[in-house]
Amino acid sequence: MRIGALEAGGTKMVLGVFDEEGHLLEDTKMPTRSPAQTMPEIISWFQEKRIERLGIGTFGPVDLRKTSPDYGTITATPKLDWRNYPMYSTLVGALQIPCAIDTDVNAAALAECRLGAARGCENAVYVTVGTGIGAGVCVGGKPVHGLMHPEVGHMLLRPNANDPLPGGICPYHESCLEGLASGPAIAKRAGTGAENLPADDPVFTLEADYLAQMCVNLIVILSPEKIVIGGGVLGQEHLMERIRKETVRLLGGYIQAPEITARIESYIVLPALYPISGLIGAWLLARDEA
């Protein structure tokens, strides 16, 4: 069986074809433009590949209630062209094959739990820190869905006293994680992207603080067996160690699990499948649906 996988991102679309065993047979990328420009290209590519199933991991928010008439619709995204776009029904209608859909970060979380850095964990969180911040949560080996899907990027944080941008840049919330710690927030403070800054730039002290606050919140609320943090901002190799140390400091000795007190370097980790965690997760979504 040829299984298609789509990782629909706000900046680019990544398309792949896998076999049933998970071998990536071919893939391609295309920029995310308007639905009218982008979707015909996606549909045409998958039609040419003669796929029999499709897994979709998409940027959100997404309506994932299977009883909803808007199931699989992208909802209140800041990408206005895509707001209220029926991603799932459009692809099902065009391709006429079974499809499965979830958020891109839930797909990535599923991949890292099954096959990557959190392999063997029943409960784990995958966070991506880049243009935005999103997280997928797996409990019992499956992505979490409740009233909607987790929106970790919009948890509210305590602004650092030395932050020149304490309210952040999110148009929805003051001092939320994405508004304070995303790539554009770093660039707003520093005037350039994280990749252009030296390791001792003060902006990374703020970044470590905010991502450590996130880790503490995840630990005390979800108690995951592992936290995986990826995305473009984590390309700064020095940052992960700072996040780990600050997480331990902020926990203040309250959590006594040796995974944190003695083995934090194995608890907060980089992804093993990056940069195709989401694409592999989309394949898993389709395979599981089968």
Beta strands, then each sheet from edge to edge (+ up, - down):
strand 1: 3-8
strand 2: 12-18
strand 3: 24-31
strand 4: 53-58
strand 5: 99-103
strand 6: 124-129
strand 7: 133-139
strand 8: 142-143
strand 9: 226-230
strand 10: 268-269
sheet 1: 3+ 2- 1+ 4+ 5+
sheet 2: 8+ 7- 6+ 9+ 10+
end
